[in-house]
Amino acid sequence: MGTTPRLDPALATSPDEDASRQVLGPAERRGDQVFRAVSRGAAQLILLLLAAIALFLVWRAFPAFQANTASFLTTTAWFPDQDPPVFGIAALAFGTVLTAAVAMVLAVPVGYGIALFTVFYADRRVGAAAGFITDLLAAVPSIVFGLWGLAVLQPHLGGLGQWLNTYLGAIPLFRNDSGLYTKSILVAGIVLAIMVLPTVSALSREVFVRVPATHVEAALALGATRWEMVRASVLPFARPGMVSAAMLGLGRALGETIAVALVLSAAFDVSWQLSEPGGNTFAANIALKWNEAGPIGLSALIASGLVLFALTLAVNVTARAILARRARFSGGAA
């Protein structure tokens, strides 16, 4: 009585793999393997670069951590080159986050609105022209935005600051006790909003274009208005992409340097009053202090850059987690 030979599980293949091997020749299989190896190597290289950057920042920041005589996380002063050194990132972190928050509050709704208008409301030619003009803002150098904010926006923003102080002064964000409306977080936030706007608008527009036409046509065929169609068919499908667009815009707002340095007064204080002079950010402080800093000062600036690196990484990881969670609930892929 014969026995049936048993197939080694390691050599077993699925029907799909057998079919692919019948379709693809040896050359195609080798090309697929090479492409897979190159792709995997590129992904691993990115991780190695991130790890190398983090290690470099930690290594160069370590002397500042050793020499500092104050709390690095809670101190607002910045005197790394005095004896003894006293410096901290409290004011820098506060200014960076608050400036970026103002920019996102202003830019994200406008960016989404521009994208919806160009895709679903405007005539084809008008939408293409509007999208092209919006994308052109991304090609303007940041120093041009900074000079415009310094020479044009700031002198004409006093009226808005006075109006906010008069009618909304009960809210700390809009109160101004000094009566001065010069370099402030409000000016920097508006400049950053204009710089972030092309990123949010362009990416959102690409997401809206990829909404299945059958969803849009079905909603309109059922008698939905254009806004009801957008709300019921477009936004649920495009929400992960919209979150990605906002997070990429936030990443640029957090790391912008020259434009912010020109429109902020570089004060190391923590103040919720947006229209009063003051405020500082990680990137602007590094740009302004680098040439005049001593050995410990340079190390302290690198330490602040390490914090900015960690903050930006945390923002991107959070965005990815939101997208993955959304994909699990919707049954799609992130």
Secondary structure by P-SEA (a helix, b strand, c coil): ccccccccccccccaaaaaaaaaccaaaaaaaaaaaaaaaaaaaaaaaaaaaaaaaaaaaaaaaaaaccccccccccccccccccccccaaaaaaaaaaaaaaaaacaaaaaaaaaaacccccaaaaaaaaaaaaaaaaccaaaaaaaaaccccccaaaaaaaaaaccccccccccccccccccaaaaaaaaaaaaaaaaaaaaaaaaaaccaaaaaaaaaacccaaaaaaccccccaaaaaaaaaaaaaaaaacccaaaaaaccccccccccccccccccaaaaaaaccccccaaaaaaaaaaaaaaaaaaaaaaaaaaaaaaaaaaaacccc
